[in-house]
Amino acid sequence: MEIVAECPVLPGCVSQGRTREEALANIREAIELYLETEEAPELPTAFEVAEAEVIV
């Protein structure tokens, strides 16, 4: 099973991992790489943080 992580503020910034920890580490790296690109959008000054867990 793969766990998918995404950053909704950055369109298309998605990653995955075999564990929650791996998925979080991978999305952190994806965010860093995304922000290094020339197409990186200006980030909003305020945003909401939410977390959801789905068990199948």
OpenMM code with the backbone's topology and positions (N, CA, C; nanometers):
from openmm import Vec3, app, unit

residues = "MET GLU ILE VAL ALA GLU CYS PRO VAL LEU PRO GLY CYS VAL SER GLN GLY ARG THR ARG GLU GLU ALA LEU ALA ASN ILE ARG GLU ALA ILE GLU LEU TYR LEU GLU THR GLU GLU ALA PRO GLU LEU PRO THR ALA PHE GLU VAL ALA GLU ALA GLU VAL ILE VAL".split()
positions = [
    Vec3(0.0842, -0.1170, 0.0000),
    Vec3(0.0000, 0.0000, 0.0000),
    Vec3(0.0893, 0.1241, 0.0000),
    Vec3(0.0542, 0.2214, -0.0798),
    Vec3(0.1261, 0.3483, -0.0861),
    Vec3(0.0423, 0.4571, -0.0196),
    Vec3(0.1088, 0.5461, 0.0503),
    Vec3(0.0433, 0.6612, 0.1120),
    Vec3(0.0765, 0.7821, 0.0263),
    Vec3(-0.0252, 0.8560, -0.0139),
    Vec3(-0.0078, 0.9725, -0.1002),
    Vec3(-0.0156, 1.0986, -0.0159),
    Vec3(0.0763, 1.1907, -0.0419),
    Vec3(0.0777, 1.3202, 0.0263),
    Vec3(0.0784, 1.4292, -0.0800),
    Vec3(0.0043, 1.5370, -0.0547),
    Vec3(0.0033, 1.6473, -0.1504),
    Vec3(0.0048, 1.7803, -0.0775),
    Vec3(0.0469, 1.8822, -0.1484),
    Vec3(0.0475, 2.0182, -0.0961),
    Vec3(-0.0516, 2.0975, -0.1805),
    Vec3(-0.1758, 2.1146, -0.1338),
    Vec3(-0.2803, 2.1786, -0.2137),
    Vec3(-0.2477, 2.3216, -0.2564),
    Vec3(-0.1604, 2.3899, -0.1835),
    Vec3(-0.1245, 2.5275, -0.2178),
    Vec3(-0.0365, 2.5303, -0.3425),
    Vec3(0.0312, 2.4199, -0.3710),
    Vec3(0.1206, 2.4106, -0.4862),
    Vec3(0.0623, 2.3103, -0.5857),
    Vec3(-0.0051, 2.3569, -0.6894),
    Vec3(-0.0713, 2.2677, -0.7848),
    Vec3(0.0239, 2.1625, -0.8421),
    Vec3(-0.0182, 2.0373, -0.8337),
    Vec3(0.0599, 1.9279, -0.8887),
    Vec3(0.1730, 1.8793, -0.8000),
    Vec3(0.1874, 1.9357, -0.6819),
    Vec3(0.2945, 1.8953, -0.5900),
    Vec3(0.2432, 1.7779, -0.5067),
    Vec3(0.2762, 1.6571, -0.5533),
    Vec3(0.2256, 1.5340, -0.4930),
    Vec3(0.3421, 1.4365, -0.4788),
    Vec3(0.3393, 1.3547, -0.3759),
    Vec3(0.4404, 1.2514, -0.3575),
    Vec3(0.3755, 1.1329, -0.2880),
    Vec3(0.4544, 1.0306, -0.2604),
    Vec3(0.4010, 0.9120, -0.1943),
    Vec3(0.5116, 0.8398, -0.1201),
    Vec3(0.4726, 0.7422, -0.0401),
    Vec3(0.5689, 0.6610, 0.0327),
    Vec3(0.5023, 0.5365, 0.0866),
    Vec3(0.5831, 0.4413, 0.1274),
    Vec3(0.5291, 0.3159, 0.1826),
    Vec3(0.4779, 0.3330, 0.3245),
    Vec3(0.5332, 0.4329, 0.3955),
    Vec3(0.4883, 0.4622, 0.5315),
    Vec3(0.4522, 0.6100, 0.5396),
    Vec3(0.3857, 0.6476, 0.6479),
    Vec3(0.3495, 0.7884, 0.6684),
    Vec3(0.4755, 0.8748, 0.6752),
    Vec3(0.5759, 0.8260, 0.7458),
    Vec3(0.7011, 0.9003, 0.7606),
    Vec3(0.7700, 0.9196, 0.6258),
    Vec3(0.7724, 0.8145, 0.5448),
    Vec3(0.8351, 0.8234, 0.4128),
    Vec3(0.7570, 0.9191, 0.3227),
    Vec3(0.6245, 0.9125, 0.3280),
    Vec3(0.5428, 1.0034, 0.2471),
    Vec3(0.5663, 1.1486, 0.2880),
    Vec3(0.5757, 1.1756, 0.4189),
    Vec3(0.6011, 1.3122, 0.4661),
    Vec3(0.7399, 1.3603, 0.4249),
    Vec3(0.8401, 1.2735, 0.4351),
    Vec3(0.9754, 1.3114, 0.3927),
    Vec3(0.9780, 1.3398, 0.2430),
    Vec3(0.9075, 1.2579, 0.1660),
    Vec3(0.9050, 1.2759, 0.0212),
    Vec3(0.8313, 1.4030, -0.0196),
    Vec3(0.7212, 1.4364, 0.0479),
    Vec3(0.6485, 1.5584, 0.0112),
    Vec3(0.7290, 1.6810, 0.0521),
    Vec3(0.8017, 1.6732, 0.1610),
    Vec3(0.8897, 1.7856, 0.1993),
    Vec3(0.9922, 1.8121, 0.0892),
    Vec3(1.0524, 1.7041, 0.0392),
    Vec3(1.1504, 1.7180, -0.0690),
    Vec3(1.0834, 1.7725, -0.1952),
    Vec3(0.9634, 1.7226, -0.2264),
    Vec3(0.8912, 1.7702, -0.3444),
    Vec3(0.8593, 1.9191, -0.3329),
    Vec3(0.8205, 1.9642, -0.2138),
    Vec3(0.7909, 2.1065, -0.1922),
    Vec3(0.9167, 2.1900, -0.2129),
    Vec3(1.0292, 2.1458, -0.1570),
    Vec3(1.1550, 2.2192, -0.1741),
    Vec3(1.1918, 2.2309, -0.3215),
    Vec3(1.1816, 2.1205, -0.3950),
    Vec3(1.2147, 2.1222, -0.5375),
    Vec3(1.1170, 2.2092, -0.6159),
    Vec3(0.9900, 2.2011, -0.5816),
    Vec3(0.8875, 2.2815, -0.6487),
    Vec3(0.9184, 2.4298, -0.6325),
    Vec3(0.9534, 2.4703, -0.5115),
    Vec3(0.9785, 2.6118, -0.4837),
    Vec3(1.1068, 2.6629, -0.5489),
    Vec3(1.1944, 2.5722, -0.5907),
    Vec3(1.3164, 2.6125, -0.6606),
    Vec3(1.2921, 2.6411, -0.8082),
    Vec3(1.1769, 2.6007, -0.8616),
    Vec3(1.1496, 2.6215, -1.0037),
    Vec3(1.1064, 2.7644, -1.0304),
    Vec3(1.1232, 2.8060, -1.1551),
    Vec3(1.0836, 2.9411, -1.1939),
    Vec3(0.9320, 2.9580, -1.1950),
    Vec3(0.8587, 2.8482, -1.2096),
    Vec3(0.7126, 2.8548, -1.2151),
    Vec3(0.6477, 2.8565, -1.0775),
    Vec3(0.7266, 2.8532, -0.9723),
    Vec3(0.6714, 2.8491, -0.8368),
    Vec3(0.5843, 2.9722, -0.8124),
    Vec3(0.4610, 2.9503, -0.7681),
    Vec3(0.3705, 3.0629, -0.7437),
    Vec3(0.4083, 3.1392, -0.6169),
    Vec3(0.3588, 3.2595, -0.6063),
    Vec3(0.3762, 3.3345, -0.4826),
    Vec3(0.2843, 3.2712, -0.3785),
    Vec3(0.3387, 3.2394, -0.2642),
    Vec3(0.2608, 3.1707, -0.1614),
    Vec3(0.1689, 3.2669, -0.0882),
    Vec3(0.0501, 3.2200, -0.0506),
    Vec3(-0.0404, 3.3050, 0.0270),
    Vec3(0.0178, 3.3318, 0.1658),
    Vec3(-0.0186, 3.4440, 0.2228),
    Vec3(0.0331, 3.4778, 0.3555),
    Vec3(-0.0428, 3.4051, 0.4656),
    Vec3(-0.1648, 3.3627, 0.4385),
    Vec3(-0.2441, 3.2899, 0.5374),
    Vec3(-0.3082, 3.1696, 0.4695),
    Vec3(-0.3058, 3.0579, 0.5368),
    Vec3(-0.3712, 2.9393, 0.4844),
    Vec3(-0.4076, 2.8479, 0.6005),
    Vec3(-0.4934, 2.7531, 0.5725),
    Vec3(-0.5426, 2.6613, 0.6745),
    Vec3(-0.4699, 2.5281, 0.6622),
    Vec3(-0.4364, 2.4692, 0.7736),
    Vec3(-0.3718, 2.3391, 0.7750),
    Vec3(-0.4730, 2.2365, 0.8232),
    Vec3(-0.4854, 2.1274, 0.7492),
    Vec3(-0.5794, 2.0226, 0.7872),
    Vec3(-0.5130, 1.8873, 0.7641),
    Vec3(-0.5553, 1.7896, 0.8409),
    Vec3(-0.5019, 1.6555, 0.8266),
    Vec3(-0.6183, 1.5582, 0.8287),
    Vec3(-0.6121, 1.4583, 0.7421),
    Vec3(-0.7173, 1.3574, 0.7387),
    Vec3(-0.6526, 1.2198, 0.7327),
    Vec3(-0.7141, 1.1246, 0.7962),
    Vec3(-0.6646, 0.9878, 0.7928),
    Vec3(-0.7753, 0.8988, 0.7395),
    Vec3(-0.7408, 0.8168, 0.6413),
    Vec3(-0.8373, 0.7244, 0.5829),
    Vec3(-0.7835, 0.5834, 0.6026),
    Vec3(-0.8628, 0.4981, 0.6610),
    Vec3(-0.8233, 0.3593, 0.6833),
    Vec3(-0.9119, 0.2719, 0.5963),
    Vec3(-0.8475, 0.1905, 0.5143),
    Vec3(-0.9220, 0.1040, 0.4224),
    Vec3(-0.9012, -0.0393, 0.4621),
] * unit.nanometer
topology = app.Topology()
chain = topology.addChain("A")
for resn in residues:
    res = topology.addResidue(resn, chain)
    for name in ("N", "CA", "C"):
        topology.addAtom(name, app.Element.getBySymbol(name[0]), res)
